[in-house]
Amino acid sequence: MIVIAIVGILAAILTPVLMRARFKSYHTACVQNERNLATALELYGLENKQLYPDNIITLTQGTKPYITEITDCPSSGTDYQSTYTVEDDNKSYVIECPGFHEVQLAGVVEDTFPQAIDGQVYQYNANE
């Protein structure tokens, strides 16, 4: 009986810690995904007079694609196409994370972060 109680207490202590670690790994994967997309967009811009594509799928097309696939956010399963926006003159872009990191990591991550703007990846961390 005592052993079962001790195991129950340890499980109650470890469950939130393990969940938080899982969500932090999702956040890290999202930052890396956005960094890869930003790199591909910058390569595209270098070859196209510093103009970015209207649709992010353009990066995966052609005989020599800039990136092999547009990955999904590990947090929500939503792709980054829905949050990719480009200015009217095609000289500036923003990719926001479609996930729910601000809910999963409350106090650590703010809404719409991480995001990539013109080749730079920004991530909000309240603890820094």
N, C-alpha and C positions, 0 to 999 in steps of 0.2 A: 504494500500500500504506500509506504514511504517512497519507494523507488519510483512508482507511478507519479506521485506528486512532484518529485524532483524533476522528472522528465517533462512533466506538464509545465512547470515553472520555466525550465530552460527553453522549451519551445515557445512559450509566450514572450520571452525576452528576445530570442533570436529571430522570430518571424518578422518584426518590423525592420530590423537591421538588414536582413536578407532582401526584403522587398525594396528598401531604399538603395541597396547596392545594385539591384537589378535595374531600377529606374535610372540610376547614374550611368550604368553601362548603355542604356538606350540613348541617353543624352549625349554621351561621348560618341556613339555611332552616328547620331544625327549630325553632330559637328563635323565628323569626318566625311559624311555624305555631302554636306554643303561645301566643304573644302574641295572635294573632288569636282563638284559641279562648277564651282567658281573657277577652278583651274581650267576646266574644259571651256568655259565661257570666255576666259581671257585668251586662250589659244584661238578660239573662234574670232574674237575681236582683233587679234593681231593679224589674222589673214583676211579680214574684211573691213579694213579702214576704221578700226575701233568702233564698229557698229555691232550690236548684239542681236541675236535672232528674236523674232516675235514669239516663237514657240520653242520651248526648251527641247522638244523632241528632235529638232533640227540637228542637235549635237550628235545624235545616234545614227544619222542617215548618211548616205554616201559611201564611196568605196573605202575611204579612210575616216571613219567616225572619230570624233573628238573624245567620246566616251562610249563604252559598249552598251550600257543600259542606264536608265534613270531608276534609281533604287527607291524603295518606299521608306518612309519614316518608321523605324522599328517600334516607336511608341504607339502610333495610331494605325499603321498599315496604309496610310494615304501617301500618294506620290507627291513629289515636289512640284509637279506641273501646275497644280491648283494654286500654289502660292508664289509662282514665278511671275513677276511683273517687270515690264520694261517701259521706260519713258517713251513718249511720242517720237522723239528724235533718235531712238535706239542707241543712245550713247551712255545710258545708265540703267542698271537693273537692281532688283532686290529679290532675294529668295528667303522667304520666312519658313520656319519649321511648321509643318501642318500637324504636329503632334500636340500632346497635352502635358508637356514637361512642367509647366507652372502649377498644374494640379498635382502631379505625381511627386514633384520635388518642391513643395511649398516652402517659401523662404529662401530657396537657393536659386531658382530660375524664375524669371519674370515672363509675362505673356509675350508671345511672338519671338522669343529667343530660343535657340540661336538663330542668327540670320546672316546672310552673305550679301554685302553691298559692294558692287564694283570691285570684286576681287578680294575684299577683306571679309573675314568671318568674325562676327561679333557674338559673344555669349555673355549674358548677364549672370554674375555670380555675387549674391548678396554677402557672402562670407569673406570676400576678398576686399 
